[in-house]
Amino acid sequence: MPQTIDLVCELSEMPCSIIIVGVGSANFDAMEELDGDGGRLRNSRGIAAARDIVQFVEFSKCQQRGNLAEEVLKEVPDQVCSYMERIGFNPVALVQSLDVPAQ
C-alpha cells in the first residue's frame, strides 16, 4: 500500500485519473483510503498529493442504485479542471462565425 500511495501521489502531478471499481464483498478500506475523500493522500515522505485523482466506487452499491456510470465518472471533470489549473492552462473561448446570407 505505501508504494501504491507513493505512485498515486507521483501521478497526481500528471494528467491522470484513476478509477477503481470494487467488485465482490471484500473489505475496501484500502481503496477508500486511496480515494482521498477524507483528505489528501500523503506519500511516504509526508508530501501531499498535488490533487485528488482517484475515484473509488463499490459495484454492488451502484448496481442497486442503478448509477454505476454516474458514480464512476463523477469526479473526472473536477480532476481534469484541477490539472489544467495546476499547469496554468487558460481555455480560449471559441467564436463561431455564423455564415448568415445577406438579405
N, C-alpha and C positions, 0 to 999 in steps of 0.2 A: 504493500500500500504506500509506503513512503516514496518509493521510486515512481509510482503512478502519480502521486501528488506533485512530485518534482517535475514530471513531464507535463502535466496539465498546466502547472504554473509557467513553464517554459513556452508551451503552446499559446498561452494567453497573450503573448506578445505578437502573435501571428494571426492572419485571417483564418481562424479555425473555429468551428463549433463542434462539440461532442454531444451526441445524443445517445443515451443509454436506455434501453427498454428492458426492464426486469421481467423475466418470464418464470412462472412457477411460484412455489411457496417458500422460497429461500429467504434468509434474513438479508435484507437490502440496506442495512445501516451504513455499510461502507459506500454504497452508491449514493445514498443520501448525503453523506459527508462530501463526496466529490461534487455533488450538485452545487454546494456552496450557498444554498439559500439561507443558511444560518450565519453566514459571514464569509468573507473572502478566504479562500484557501491560502495556506502558508506553506512554503516549501521547507525542506529540511534545514535550511539556513535561516528560517524565520521571515523570509521575504514574501510579501503578499502577492498573489496573482495580480497581473495587470488589470484583468477584467474577468467577469463570470462567463465561462464558455461552455459549461456543462449543463445539460438538461436531463434529468432522470425521471422516468415515469414507470409505474407498475402496470404491466399489460392487463392483468385481471381487473384492476380497479377501473381502468379506462374502458375496457371491454364492457363492464357492467353499465357504465355511464354512456357508452357509445361515442366517446370523444377522443379516441386514440390519436388521430391525426392532429386535432386541435392541440392536445397536450404536448405531443412530440415537437410540434413546430412553434409553440407558444413564445419561447424566448429568443428564437432565431433573429427576428427583426431587431430587437434590442442589442443582440450580440453583434450584428453587422454594423449598426449605428455606433456602438461603443468602439469598435475597431476603427471605423472611419474618423471618428472624433479624435481618437488616440494618435492617428497619423496626420491629423490636421487637414483632412480632406474636406473641402467645401464644395458641395454639389453646385453645378451651374444650372440655372433654370433654362429649360429648352423653350425656345419661342418658335411656335409652329406658324409657318406662313400659310395664310388662307388664300388660296387662289380663287378669288371670287370674280367671276366675269363682270366686266363693266356693263352697266345698263344704259 
